[in-house]
Amino acid sequence: MVRDNKAGTVTADLAAIGIQLKAVHGPRTESGLLSVVIPAGSAAELDVAATAASLLASACQDFTAAIVGVPETGMAGTRAWLGSDARFSWQPGPRTGLHDANYTLVLPAGTRLGTFSIEALVDAAQATGAQLIRALVDGRTDSVEFWDSAVLNKTNTGGDPEKSVRAAGGERWVSGSSVGVHDFRQPAPRLHLRKGAAGRHDLTVLVRDATDAAVRADYEERIRQLEAKVARAEADSRRLEAGTSRQRGAARLAAVARRGPGYITSRAKAMLGRARNS
C-alpha cells in the first residue's frame, strides 16, 4: 500500500511489488526527457515522415521534436499530418537556444528508430556515463547522436561540443543495429534488445525464419550431429560399465570416473532436447 504522496516513497512501493520504472516510463516533467532534432534540409518529404513515424511508434513518448532546415512552405503534406501534435515544430534554419530536456537526440531524416531504441540509448548513457553516444547506421554517411543536454548547453554560446566531449573521453560509438536504428529503406535489424543495461549489449538474439530452407537444413544438420554425439556417448557409457572403455588419457578417465558414466549421456540428451525445441 502506498503510504504517502512523496515521489520517492511511491517508486519504492512500486519496486517492492515488482514494478520497476525507468526514466522513459516515469511521469512527464516540465522540461521533458528528450529533445529531438531532425535535420531535414536536403531530405525528401518521405524521409521526414518516416523518421517522425518512428518517433510516434516509440515506447518513449516524452519528447519534443524540431524538424529543421525546411522552408516555411515546404513539406505541406507532412506539416498537415503532424499539425495536431504540439510536440512537433518546424524551423527553417538550424535549431538555436538551450535544450531544456535531459537528453538531446539528433536524428537525421530518413533514419528510423526501433520501438525500444530510445530506452536502449538512455540505458547506455546511464550505464557508461557517456556524454555523447554516436550510433552508426548501415548505408548512411550521417550518424545518430544522443547527447547529455547539459553538455550542449555549456557550449551553446561558443565552442565545439564534439571536440570538448572527445577531449574529456565522454564519447561512445555503437552500431546502430545494436540499438534498433536503421535507414527506413532497409529492413529493421532482426534482433531483440536485451532487457537490462543496454550499454553493454552483451546479448542479442537473432530471429531466424523457420520456413527458410537454408535455416531448416542448418538446424537439421545440428540435430544429426547431436544425435551422433548421443550415440557415441551411450556406446562409451556401455563400454565403461563393462570395463572395456578405450584408453583416452589419464585426465579423461579421471574426469569420467568423478562424474559418473551417465554424465555424458545426460548432457548430450539435454543438448538434443534444446535443439529440437528451438
C-alpha positions as CSV (number, residue, x, y, z in Angstrom):
1,M,0.0,0.0,0.0
2,V,1.3,3.5,-0.9
3,R,2.0,5.3,2.4
4,D,2.0,8.9,1.3
5,N,2.4,11.2,-1.7
6,K,6.2,11.5,-1.7
7,A,7.6,10.5,-5.1
8,G,10.4,8.5,-3.6
9,T,8.0,6.5,-1.4
10,V,5.7,5.8,-4.3
11,T,8.5,4.5,-6.6
12,A,9.9,2.4,-3.7
13,D,6.5,0.9,-3.0
14,L,6.1,0.1,-6.7
15,A,9.5,-1.5,-6.8
16,A,8.6,-3.7,-3.8
17,I,5.8,-5.3,-5.8
18,G,7.9,-5.8,-8.9
19,I,7.0,-2.7,-10.9
20,Q,10.4,-1.1,-12.0
21,L,10.1,2.2,-13.8
22,K,13.0,3.6,-15.8
23,A,13.4,7.3,-16.8
24,V,11.5,6.7,-20.1
25,H,8.5,5.3,-18.1
26,G,8.1,7.8,-15.3
27,P,5.7,10.7,-15.1
28,R,6.5,13.5,-17.6
29,T,8.3,16.6,-16.2
30,E,8.0,20.2,-17.4
31,S,11.4,20.1,-19.1
32,G,10.8,16.6,-20.6
33,L,13.0,13.7,-21.1
34,L,14.1,14.1,-24.7
35,S,14.6,16.9,-27.2
36,V,14.8,15.5,-30.8
37,V,16.4,17.5,-33.6
38,I,15.6,16.2,-37.1
39,P,17.9,17.8,-39.7
40,A,15.9,17.7,-43.0
41,G,17.4,20.4,-45.2
42,S,18.2,18.2,-48.2
43,A,15.8,15.3,-47.4
44,A,12.8,14.1,-49.3
45,E,9.4,14.5,-47.6
46,L,9.0,10.8,-47.2
47,D,12.3,10.6,-45.3
48,V,11.0,13.1,-42.8
49,A,7.6,11.4,-42.5
50,A,9.3,8.0,-41.9
51,T,11.5,9.4,-39.1
52,A,8.6,11.2,-37.5
53,A,6.5,7.9,-37.7
54,S,9.2,6.0,-35.8
55,L,9.1,8.6,-33.0
56,L,5.3,8.2,-32.8
57,A,5.7,4.4,-32.6
58,S,8.4,4.5,-30.0
59,A,7.9,3.2,-26.5
60,C,9.1,6.6,-25.2
61,Q,6.6,9.4,-25.8
62,D,8.1,12.0,-23.5
63,F,9.8,14.1,-26.3
64,T,9.6,17.3,-28.3
65,A,10.9,17.2,-31.9
66,A,12.2,20.1,-34.0
67,I,12.3,19.5,-37.8
68,V,15.0,21.9,-39.0
69,G,16.2,23.2,-42.4
70,V,12.8,23.0,-44.2
71,P,11.4,26.2,-45.9
72,E,8.3,27.6,-44.4
73,T,6.2,26.4,-47.3
74,G,7.9,23.0,-47.7
75,M,6.5,19.6,-47.0
76,A,2.9,20.7,-46.7
77,G,1.6,17.2,-46.5
78,T,3.8,16.2,-43.5
79,R,3.1,19.5,-41.8
80,A,-0.6,18.9,-42.1
81,W,-0.2,15.3,-40.8
82,L,1.7,16.4,-37.7
83,G,-0.2,19.6,-37.3
84,S,-2.3,18.4,-34.4
85,D,0.7,17.2,-32.4
86,A,2.1,20.1,-30.4
87,R,5.3,18.2,-29.7
88,F,6.5,18.7,-33.3
89,S,7.8,22.1,-34.6
90,W,9.3,23.3,-37.8
91,Q,12.3,25.6,-38.1
92,P,13.6,26.9,-41.5
93,G,17.1,27.3,-40.1
94,P,19.3,25.5,-37.6
95,R,18.0,24.9,-34.1
96,T,19.1,27.6,-31.7
97,G,18.7,28.1,-27.9
98,L,19.1,25.9,-24.9
99,H,17.9,22.3,-24.7
100,D,15.6,22.0,-21.7
101,A,15.2,18.2,-21.8
102,N,17.5,15.8,-20.1
103,Y,18.8,14.4,-23.4
104,T,19.0,15.6,-26.9
105,L,18.7,13.2,-29.9
106,V,20.0,14.3,-33.3
107,L,18.0,12.0,-35.7
108,P,18.8,12.6,-39.4
109,A,15.7,12.5,-41.7
110,G,15.4,9.1,-43.2
111,T,16.6,7.3,-40.1
112,R,14.1,5.1,-38.2
113,L,14.1,4.2,-34.5
114,G,13.0,0.9,-33.2
115,T,10.3,0.6,-30.6
116,F,12.8,0.4,-27.7
117,S,15.7,2.4,-29.3
118,I,15.3,5.4,-27.0
119,E,15.2,3.2,-23.9
120,A,18.4,1.4,-25.1
121,L,20.2,4.8,-25.6
122,V,19.1,6.1,-22.2
123,D,20.3,2.8,-20.5
124,A,23.6,3.0,-22.4
125,A,24.2,6.6,-21.4
126,Q,23.4,5.9,-17.7
127,A,25.4,2.6,-17.6
128,T,28.6,4.1,-19.2
129,G,28.3,7.7,-18.1
130,A,28.8,8.8,-21.7
131,Q,28.0,12.4,-22.6
132,L,27.6,11.5,-26.3
133,I,26.6,8.2,-27.8
134,R,27.1,8.1,-31.6
135,A,25.2,5.3,-33.4
136,L,26.5,4.4,-36.9
137,V,23.7,3.5,-39.3
138,D,24.4,1.0,-42.1
139,G,24.1,2.5,-45.5
140,R,24.3,6.1,-44.3
141,T,27.1,8.7,-44.0
142,D,25.5,10.5,-41.2
143,S,25.0,9.2,-37.7
144,V,22.5,9.4,-34.8
145,E,23.8,11.4,-31.9
146,F,22.4,11.0,-28.3
147,W,23.6,13.9,-26.1
148,D,23.5,14.8,-22.5
149,S,21.8,18.2,-22.9
150,A,23.8,19.8,-20.2
151,V,26.9,19.4,-22.3
152,L,25.3,21.0,-25.3
153,N,24.0,23.9,-23.2
154,K,27.5,24.6,-21.8
155,T,28.9,25.1,-25.3
156,N,25.8,26.8,-26.7
157,T,27.4,30.3,-26.6
158,G,30.6,29.1,-28.3
159,G,33.0,26.3,-28.7
160,D,32.8,22.8,-30.3
161,P,30.8,20.4,-28.2
162,E,32.1,17.3,-30.0
163,K,35.7,18.4,-29.5
164,S,35.1,19.0,-25.8
165,V,33.4,15.7,-25.3
166,R,36.2,13.8,-27.1
167,A,38.8,15.6,-25.1
168,A,37.1,14.6,-21.9
169,G,36.7,10.9,-23.1
170,G,32.9,11.2,-22.9
171,E,32.1,9.9,-26.4
172,R,31.0,6.3,-27.1
173,W,30.4,4.7,-30.5
174,V,27.9,1.9,-31.1
175,S,26.4,0.1,-34.0
176,G,23.0,1.5,-35.0
177,S,21.7,-2.1,-35.4
178,S,22.6,-2.8,-31.8
179,V,20.0,-0.2,-30.6
180,G,17.5,-0.9,-33.3
181,V,18.3,2.1,-35.5
182,H,18.3,1.8,-39.3
183,D,17.7,3.5,-42.6
184,F,13.9,3.5,-43.4
185,R,14.6,2.0,-46.8
186,Q,16.2,-1.1,-45.2
187,P,14.6,-3.8,-43.1
188,A,14.7,-3.4,-39.3
189,P,17.6,-5.2,-37.5
190,R,16.4,-8.8,-36.8
191,L,17.2,-8.8,-33.1
192,H,15.7,-8.2,-29.7
193,L,17.3,-5.8,-27.4
194,R,18.5,-7.3,-24.1
195,K,16.5,-6.2,-21.0
196,G,18.8,-4.6,-18.5
197,A,21.8,-2.4,-19.0
198,A,21.7,-1.8,-22.8
199,G,25.1,-0.1,-22.7
200,R,26.8,-3.5,-22.6
201,H,24.9,-5.0,-25.5
202,D,26.3,-8.3,-24.3
203,L,23.4,-10.4,-25.7
204,T,21.4,-10.2,-28.9
205,V,19.1,-12.9,-30.2
206,L,19.0,-13.5,-33.9
207,V,15.5,-14.2,-35.2
208,R,15.6,-16.9,-37.9
209,D,12.8,-17.7,-40.3
210,A,11.9,-21.4,-39.8
211,T,10.3,-21.5,-43.2
212,D,13.7,-20.7,-44.9
213,A,15.1,-23.9,-46.4
214,A,18.7,-22.9,-45.5
215,V,17.8,-22.3,-41.9
216,R,15.9,-25.6,-41.6
217,A,18.9,-27.5,-43.2
218,D,21.2,-25.9,-40.7
219,Y,19.1,-27.0,-37.8
220,E,18.6,-30.5,-39.2
221,E,22.4,-30.9,-39.6
222,R,22.9,-29.7,-35.9
223,I,20.3,-32.3,-34.8
224,R,22.1,-35.1,-36.7
225,Q,25.4,-34.1,-35.1
226,L,23.8,-34.1,-31.6
227,E,22.2,-37.5,-32.3
228,A,25.6,-38.8,-33.3
229,K,27.1,-37.5,-30.1
230,V,24.3,-39.2,-28.1
231,A,25.0,-42.5,-29.8
232,R,28.8,-42.2,-29.1
233,A,28.1,-41.2,-25.5
234,E,25.8,-44.2,-25.0
235,A,28.4,-46.6,-26.5
236,D,31.1,-45.1,-24.3
237,S,28.8,-45.5,-21.3
238,R,28.1,-49.1,-22.1
239,R,31.9,-49.9,-22.6
240,L,32.7,-48.0,-19.4
241,E,30.2,-50.1,-17.4
242,A,31.6,-53.3,-18.9
243,G,35.1,-52.2,-18.1
244,T,36.1,-52.0,-21.8
245,S,36.3,-48.3,-22.3
246,R,39.1,-47.2,-24.7
247,Q,42.1,-45.5,-23.0
248,R,42.0,-41.8,-23.8
249,G,44.4,-40.4,-21.3
250,A,44.6,-40.3,-17.5
251,A,42.9,-37.0,-17.3
252,R,39.9,-38.0,-19.3
253,L,39.5,-41.3,-17.4
254,A,39.7,-39.4,-14.1
255,A,37.1,-36.9,-15.2
256,V,34.7,-39.6,-16.3
257,A,35.2,-41.5,-13.0
258,R,34.5,-38.5,-11.0
259,R,31.3,-37.5,-12.8
260,G,29.9,-41.0,-13.4
261,P,29.1,-42.9,-16.6
262,G,25.7,-41.3,-17.0
263,Y,27.1,-37.7,-17.2
264,I,28.0,-37.6,-20.9
265,T,24.7,-39.3,-21.9
266,S,22.6,-36.9,-19.8
267,R,24.4,-33.8,-21.2
268,A,24.1,-34.9,-24.8
269,K,20.4,-35.7,-24.4
270,A,19.8,-32.3,-22.8
271,M,21.6,-30.6,-25.8
272,L,19.5,-32.6,-28.2
273,G,16.3,-31.6,-26.4
274,R,17.1,-27.9,-26.5
275,A,17.9,-28.1,-30.2
276,R,14.6,-29.8,-31.0
277,N,12.6,-27.3,-29.0
278,S,14.3,-24.3,-30.5
